[in-house]
Amino acid sequence: MSLLRFDGVSKQYPGGHQALAEVNFAVEPGEMLFVTGHSGAGKSTLLKLIQLAERPNRGAVLFDERNLHNVRGRKVALHRRDVGVVYQNHQLLTDRTIFENVALPLILRGMPRAEIGKRVRSQLERLGLGGREKSLPSQLSAGEQQRVGIARALIGEPRMLVADEPTGNLDPTLSAEIMELFASLPQRGTSVLVASHDLNLVKRMKKRVLVLNHGQLVDDISPEDLADE
Ligand SMILES: Nc1ncnc2c1ncn2[C@@H]1O[C@H](COP(=O)(O)OP(=O)(O)OP(=O)(O)O)[C@@H](O)[C@H]1O
């Protein structure tokens, strides 16, 4: 059973711009894949539909076989727990410590403090940020800040992680490191979908790649196809 399915999905923004046209694909549990394409191709829109930050005009987005069309009101927040989001500029709270930034989603859920402490420390350790709990974001390097953003996205144990240009601000070495980190997540059962316009970086990862062109899904490249290149 697929974790995510786009079934003939079209998205037109008010004003008439067609951002996605009849897009079909499915993602299995624990699968990692990329979506790439030129600026304006529809990558961010595709990710927004998964988080319910936008809704399609036609077609259906199914998550765990549930049509997101029917997820409304308070159910939206519950759905978002299943989808961790990583942004290009990590959007950390600058006046809060690393611990507090990562703990926030669990605090909002009302989880007991002791449990939060345990989970956050273990997540930071796992991402190589042990010992940085009390630092402020400004005291960390760009790569470390991005790892905090990833820790925060993962802390609620989402079924899927979506990342929009997560290496946009990083140099090539750090970008490769962050991509390797994403690639290790499926081993823990989390599906990962990364949007990036950096085709070279994407190809080097040898994972499945969806290619968007003016809102159309024009290619769905398997890891085997990339291995031959
Ligand atoms: N809120 C909006 N209202 C109107 N048009 C929008 C809106 N958001 C995006 N668009 C348009 O939809 C198209 C797809 O945008 P989207 O942000 O999904 O592309 P993208 O592939 O992520 O681009 P980039 O790599 O530049 O971020 C673009 O032409 C964009 O101008």
The ligand as an SDF file (V2000), in Angstrom:
LIG
                    3D

 31 33  0  0  0  0  0  0  0  0999 V2000
    0.4210   31.6950   -4.1940 N   0  0  0  0  0  0  0  0  0  0  0  0
    0.5750   31.7560   -5.5150 C   0  0  0  0  0  0  0  0  0  0  0  0
   -0.2500   32.5140   -6.2730 N   0  0  0  0  0  0  0  0  0  0  0  0
   -0.1200   32.5660   -7.6180 C   0  0  0  0  0  0  0  0  0  0  0  0
    0.8170   31.8790   -8.3060 N   0  0  0  0  0  0  0  0  0  0  0  0
    1.6640   31.1230   -7.6070 C   0  0  0  0  0  0  0  0  0  0  0  0
    1.6010   31.0170   -6.1820 C   0  0  0  0  0  0  0  0  0  0  0  0
    2.5870   30.1580   -5.7550 N   0  0  0  0  0  0  0  0  0  0  0  0
    3.2280   29.7780   -6.8730 C   0  0  0  0  0  0  0  0  0  0  0  0
    2.6750   30.3340   -7.9710 N   0  0  0  0  0  0  0  0  0  0  0  0
    3.1120   30.1130   -9.3710 C   0  0  0  0  0  0  0  0  0  0  0  0
    3.0030   28.7230   -9.6500 O   0  0  0  0  0  0  0  0  0  0  0  0
    4.1220   28.2590  -10.3960 C   0  0  0  0  0  0  0  0  0  0  0  0
    4.8110   27.1300   -9.6360 C   0  0  0  0  0  0  0  0  0  0  0  0
    5.4020   27.6830   -8.4670 O   0  0  0  0  0  0  0  0  0  0  0  0
    6.2450   26.7940   -7.4500 P   0  0  0  0  0  0  0  0  0  0  0  0
    6.6470   27.7080   -6.3350 O   0  0  0  0  0  0  0  0  0  0  0  0
    5.4940   25.5850   -7.1220 O   0  0  0  0  0  0  0  0  0  0  0  0
    7.5110   26.4200   -8.3550 O   0  0  0  0  0  0  0  0  0  0  0  0
    8.9520   25.8580   -7.9550 P   0  0  0  0  0  0  0  0  0  0  0  0
    9.2690   24.7810   -8.9340 O   0  0  0  0  0  0  0  0  0  0  0  0
    8.9560   25.4940   -6.5080 O   0  0  0  0  0  0  0  0  0  0  0  0
    9.8840   27.1200   -8.2010 O   0  0  0  0  0  0  0  0  0  0  0  0
   11.2310   27.5880   -7.4320 P   0  0  0  0  0  0  0  0  0  0  0  0
   12.2950   26.5750   -7.7640 O   0  0  0  0  0  0  0  0  0  0  0  0
   11.5150   28.9400   -8.0520 O   0  0  0  0  0  0  0  0  0  0  0  0
   10.8800   27.6760   -5.9840 O   0  0  0  0  0  0  0  0  0  0  0  0
    5.0150   29.4740  -10.6060 C   0  0  0  0  0  0  0  0  0  0  0  0
    4.7760   29.9970  -11.9030 O   0  0  0  0  0  0  0  0  0  0  0  0
    4.5580   30.4570   -9.5610 C   0  0  0  0  0  0  0  0  0  0  0  0
    4.7250   31.7890   -9.9920 O   0  0  0  0  0  0  0  0  0  0  0  0
  1  2  1  0
  2  3  1  0
  2  7  2  0
  3  4  2  0
  4  5  1  0
  5  6  2  0
  6  7  1  0
  6 10  1  0
  7  8  1  0
  8  9  2  0
  9 10  1  0
 10 11  1  0
 11 12  1  0
 11 30  1  0
 12 13  1  0
 13 14  1  0
 13 28  1  0
 14 15  1  0
 15 16  1  0
 16 17  2  0
 16 18  1  0
 16 19  1  0
 19 20  1  0
 20 21  2  0
 20 22  1  0
 20 23  1  0
 23 24  1  0
 24 25  2  0
 24 26  1  0
 24 27  1  0
 28 29  1  0
 28 30  1  0
 30 31  1  0
M  END
$$$$
